[in-house]
């Protein structure tokens, strides 16, 4: 029973680390305000940078996919001699 609970604890720790890492990467900022209370904010500049990167990667991937599909169609239409 104890190994099951320690496994679950490790799983939760991994999930929290991944979520915090993804949040920091995407522009979510954890901070403490002047009253000492924790808060969460969004660094809009960082979030925009990440959004632009994701959009650019998606565009490149789409272009590559369409190019490969076009090449495959041309090969199919070209008779083998």
C-alpha positions, 0 to 999 in steps of 0.5 A: 500500500505504501509503494502505491501511495509513494508512486502516486506522490511521484506522479503528482510531483512530475505533473506539477513540475511539467505544468509549472514549466509549461506555464513559465515557458508560455508567459505565465508568471508566478509572483508575490504582491506587496501583501505577501499573497501569491498571485499569477499573471501573464507576461504578455510579451513572452506569451506573444513570442511563444504564440508567434513561434507556435504559429510559425512552426505550424505554418512550416509544418503545413507547407512541408506536408503539402509539398510532400503530398504534391510530390507524391501526387506528381510521382503517381501521375508520372508514368514509369518508363 
